[in-house]
Amino acid sequence: MSRCDEIVANVRMEECYEGLSLVFDGSRDDLREEINAAIEKACKETGLKPLIFDNAKTDKAKHEAFYIEFTDETQRQSGAFFEMVLKELKIDKCANDVI
């Protein structure tokens, strides 16, 4: 199984906003922990504090996701943050590179 089949990454960019979603099978606690660890590592190494949402409390366990969002004040540094998270998770391609 490809890593991109386990964790589906999507990047969204707008004028004053950049976001990365990481969608995964919510029944797999190992993926949740791995994604959370990658986000925490990127936060620690960059000193950035993006908005992070975890929709774990939904009724759609097959489509749970972490959402990482930056607004205009930190937007210029968000690309490096996203790359660090994706590299840590060994994801080499987003489902939608920019949507």
ZIJO-V911009 format. One record per residue. N is the residue number from 1. SS is DSSP state (a for helix, b for strand, c for the rest). Layout:
n:N ss:SS
n:N ss:SS
//
This chain:
n:1 ss:c
n:2 ss:c
n:3 ss:a
n:4 ss:a
n:5 ss:a
n:6 ss:a
n:7 ss:b
n:8 ss:b
n:9 ss:b
n:10 ss:b
n:11 ss:b
n:12 ss:b
n:13 ss:b
n:14 ss:b
n:15 ss:c
n:16 ss:c
n:17 ss:b
n:18 ss:b
n:19 ss:b
n:20 ss:b
n:21 ss:b
n:22 ss:b
n:23 ss:b
n:24 ss:b
n:25 ss:c
n:26 ss:c
n:27 ss:c
n:28 ss:c
n:29 ss:a
n:30 ss:a
n:31 ss:a
n:32 ss:a
n:33 ss:a
n:34 ss:a
n:35 ss:a
n:36 ss:a
n:37 ss:a
n:38 ss:a
n:39 ss:a
n:40 ss:a
n:41 ss:a
n:42 ss:a
n:43 ss:a
n:44 ss:a
n:45 ss:a
n:46 ss:a
n:47 ss:c
n:48 ss:c
n:49 ss:c
n:50 ss:c
n:51 ss:b
n:52 ss:b
n:53 ss:b
n:54 ss:b
n:55 ss:c
n:56 ss:c
n:57 ss:c
n:58 ss:c
n:59 ss:c
n:60 ss:c
n:61 ss:a
n:62 ss:a
n:63 ss:a
n:64 ss:b
n:65 ss:b
n:66 ss:b
n:67 ss:b
n:68 ss:b
n:69 ss:b
n:70 ss:b
n:71 ss:b
n:72 ss:c
n:73 ss:c
n:74 ss:c
n:75 ss:a
n:76 ss:a
n:77 ss:a
n:78 ss:a
n:79 ss:a
n:80 ss:a
n:81 ss:a
n:82 ss:a
n:83 ss:a
n:84 ss:a
n:85 ss:a
n:86 ss:a
n:87 ss:a
n:88 ss:a
n:89 ss:c
n:90 ss:c
n:91 ss:c
n:92 ss:c
n:93 ss:c
n:94 ss:c
n:95 ss:c
n:96 ss:b
n:97 ss:c
n:98 ss:c
n:99 ss:c
//
